[in-house]
């Protein structure tokens, strides 16, 4: 783990509106302006942009995998990134994990920050303020 923040206990709840809430605040799928209209943004640039937002960490991703009934239906077809936890491999390359629907179940994967661009189907999970 290169960087991880977020401590304490959080309460996750899926409300009647079908949306996920963390400590009473709705979880939003954030997109940079540079991810819209068919454009992409490089991972390291997006990491810097989302760092000032209430991004969620990979512990929440893992909890959602254990409790998939909490995941909003609208997240299917997207790779939802949890930017508050960044990993580094033995070569020094940074990556971030994401949650995805894989045909019949939720699972996770990761994306290298110096790899391809992040598009409109790659939102960041953030808590509303």
C-alpha positions as a LaTeX table, in Angstrom:
\begin{tabular}{lrrr}
\hline
Residue & $x$ (\AA) & $y$ (\AA) & $z$ (\AA) \\
\hline
Unk1 & 0.00 & 0.00 & 0.00 \\
Unk2 & 1.50 & 3.29 & $-1.11$ \\
Unk3 & $-1.12$ & 5.56 & 0.40 \\
Unk4 & $-4.26$ & 4.89 & 2.41 \\
Unk5 & $-6.36$ & 7.26 & 4.45 \\
Unk6 & $-9.62$ & 7.11 & 6.25 \\
Unk7 & $-10.01$ & 5.81 & 9.76 \\
Unk8 & $-12.80$ & 5.02 & 12.12 \\
Unk9 & $-16.12$ & 3.34 & 11.71 \\
Unk10 & $-18.42$ & 4.22 & 8.84 \\
Unk11 & $-22.01$ & 3.24 & 8.32 \\
Unk12 & $-23.02$ & 2.06 & 4.84 \\
Unk13 & $-26.68$ & 1.92 & 3.93 \\
Unk14 & $-28.69$ & 1.49 & 0.76 \\
Unk15 & $-31.82$ & 3.59 & 1.07 \\
Unk16 & $-35.22$ & 3.23 & $-0.57$ \\
Unk17 & $-34.04$ & 5.45 & $-3.43$ \\
Unk18 & $-31.62$ & 2.66 & $-4.40$ \\
Unk19 & $-28.58$ & 4.80 & $-3.61$ \\
Unk20 & $-25.67$ & 4.07 & $-1.30$ \\
Unk21 & $-25.01$ & 6.33 & 1.69 \\
Unk22 & $-21.88$ & 6.56 & 3.85 \\
Unk23 & $-22.49$ & 8.07 & 7.27 \\
Unk24 & $-25.74$ & 9.54 & 5.98 \\
Unk25 & $-24.15$ & 11.16 & 2.91 \\
Unk26 & $-25.00$ & 9.96 & $-0.57$ \\
Unk27 & $-22.20$ & 8.32 & $-2.54$ \\
Unk28 & $-21.78$ & 10.06 & $-5.88$ \\
Unk29 & $-19.95$ & 8.92 & $-8.99$ \\
Unk30 & $-17.56$ & 11.75 & $-9.77$ \\
Unk31 & $-16.25$ & 12.43 & $-13.26$ \\
Unk32 & $-13.65$ & 15.02 & $-14.18$ \\
Unk33 & $-14.61$ & 17.43 & $-16.95$ \\
Unk34 & $-11.76$ & 15.76 & $-18.84$ \\
Unk35 & $-13.62$ & 12.42 & $-18.74$ \\
Unk36 & $-16.65$ & 13.76 & $-20.59$ \\
Unk37 & $-17.52$ & 13.93 & $-24.30$ \\
Unk38 & $-15.42$ & 10.92 & $-25.23$ \\
Unk39 & $-12.26$ & 12.31 & $-23.66$ \\
Unk40 & $-9.92$ & 10.61 & $-21.20$ \\
Unk41 & $-7.58$ & 11.79 & $-18.46$ \\
Unk42 & $-4.34$ & 10.13 & $-17.37$ \\
Unk43 & $-4.42$ & 8.35 & $-14.02$ \\
Unk44 & $-1.81$ & 10.47 & $-12.27$ \\
Unk45 & $-3.62$ & 13.64 & $-13.34$ \\
Unk46 & $-6.97$ & 12.31 & $-12.17$ \\
Unk47 & $-5.43$ & 11.21 & $-8.87$ \\
Unk48 & $-4.30$ & 14.76 & $-8.25$ \\
Unk49 & $-7.71$ & 16.18 & $-9.20$ \\
Unk50 & $-9.73$ & 13.88 & $-6.93$ \\
Unk51 & $-7.37$ & 14.22 & $-3.97$ \\
Unk52 & $-9.29$ & 17.29 & $-2.77$ \\
Unk53 & $-12.63$ & 15.46 & $-2.84$ \\
Unk54 & $-14.27$ & 13.14 & $-0.28$ \\
Unk55 & $-13.08$ & 10.03 & $-2.14$ \\
Unk56 & $-13.66$ & 6.59 & $-0.65$ \\
Unk57 & $-11.03$ & 3.96 & 0.16 \\
Unk58 & $-10.60$ & 0.30 & $-0.73$ \\
Unk59 & $-11.94$ & $-0.90$ & 2.63 \\
Unk60 & $-15.36$ & 0.27 & 1.46 \\
Unk61 & $-14.81$ & $-1.53$ & $-1.86$ \\
Unk62 & $-14.04$ & $-4.76$ & 0.06 \\
Unk63 & $-17.10$ & $-4.32$ & 2.26 \\
Unk64 & $-19.31$ & $-3.82$ & $-0.79$ \\
Unk65 & $-17.94$ & $-7.03$ & $-2.32$ \\
Unk66 & $-18.93$ & $-8.86$ & 0.88 \\
Unk67 & $-22.37$ & $-7.17$ & 0.83 \\
Unk68 & $-23.27$ & $-6.72$ & $-2.85$ \\
Unk69 & $-26.90$ & $-6.00$ & $-2.00$ \\
Unk70 & $-25.70$ & $-2.50$ & $-1.03$ \\
Unk71 & $-24.29$ & $-1.68$ & $-4.47$ \\
Unk72 & $-26.56$ & 0.56 & $-6.55$ \\
Unk73 & $-27.86$ & $-1.00$ & $-9.75$ \\
Unk74 & $-26.69$ & 2.04 & $-11.74$ \\
Unk75 & $-23.07$ & 1.10 & $-11.03$ \\
Unk76 & $-23.31$ & $-1.85$ & $-13.42$ \\
Unk77 & $-21.42$ & $-1.14$ & $-16.63$ \\
Unk78 & $-18.97$ & 1.15 & $-14.84$ \\
Unk79 & $-15.61$ & 0.67 & $-13.17$ \\
Unk80 & $-16.05$ & 2.57 & $-9.88$ \\
Unk81 & $-12.68$ & 3.66 & $-8.46$ \\
Unk82 & $-11.76$ & 3.98 & $-4.79$ \\
Unk83 & $-8.96$ & 6.55 & $-4.91$ \\
Unk84 & $-8.23$ & 6.94 & $-1.20$ \\
Unk85 & $-6.11$ & 3.75 & $-1.35$ \\
Unk86 & $-3.20$ & 3.63 & $-3.80$ \\
Unk87 & $-0.97$ & 0.59 & $-4.27$ \\
Unk88 & 2.59 & 0.22 & $-5.57$ \\
Unk89 & 3.95 & $-2.96$ & $-7.15$ \\
Unk90 & 7.51 & $-4.25$ & $-6.84$ \\
Unk91 & 8.51 & $-2.27$ & $-9.95$ \\
Unk92 & 7.31 & 0.98 & $-8.39$ \\
Unk93 & 4.20 & 1.33 & $-10.55$ \\
Unk94 & 1.14 & 2.84 & $-8.85$ \\
Unk95 & $-2.39$ & 1.50 & $-9.23$ \\
Unk96 & $-5.89$ & 2.04 & $-7.85$ \\
Unk97 & $-8.58$ & $-0.60$ & $-7.34$ \\
Unk98 & $-12.06$ & $-0.50$ & $-8.78$ \\
Unk99 & $-15.38$ & $-2.30$ & $-8.39$ \\
Unk100 & $-17.08$ & $-3.75$ & $-11.48$ \\
Unk101 & $-19.94$ & $-5.96$ & $-12.55$ \\
Unk102 & $-18.49$ & $-9.01$ & $-14.28$ \\
Unk103 & $-21.44$ & $-10.58$ & $-16.17$ \\
Unk104 & $-23.00$ & $-12.30$ & $-13.14$ \\
Unk105 & $-21.24$ & $-11.00$ & $-10.03$ \\
Unk106 & $-19.39$ & $-8.04$ & $-8.58$ \\
Unk107 & $-15.61$ & $-8.24$ & $-8.44$ \\
Unk108 & $-12.61$ & $-5.95$ & $-8.43$ \\
Unk109 & $-9.56$ & $-5.25$ & $-10.46$ \\
Unk110 & $-6.95$ & $-2.50$ & $-10.62$ \\
Unk111 & $-5.74$ & 0.06 & $-13.11$ \\
Unk112 & $-2.21$ & 1.40 & $-13.46$ \\
Unk113 & $-1.98$ & 5.14 & $-13.04$ \\
Unk114 & 0.54 & 5.49 & $-15.84$ \\
Unk115 & $-1.51$ & 3.26 & $-18.14$ \\
Unk116 & $-4.26$ & 4.35 & $-20.49$ \\
Unk117 & $-6.74$ & 7.09 & $-19.84$ \\
Unk118 & $-9.74$ & 7.14 & $-17.52$ \\
Unk119 & $-12.99$ & 7.67 & $-19.45$ \\
Unk120 & $-16.62$ & 8.42 & $-18.56$ \\
Unk121 & $-17.11$ & 4.76 & $-17.57$ \\
Unk122 & $-14.44$ & 5.15 & $-14.84$ \\
Unk123 & $-15.97$ & 7.36 & $-12.12$ \\
Unk124 & $-14.57$ & 7.91 & $-8.64$ \\
Unk125 & $-16.71$ & 6.99 & $-5.62$ \\
Unk126 & $-17.06$ & 10.14 & $-3.50$ \\
Unk127 & $-19.18$ & 11.08 & $-0.53$ \\
Unk128 & $-21.43$ & 14.10 & $-0.99$ \\
Unk129 & $-20.55$ & 17.06 & 1.21 \\
\hline
\end{tabular}
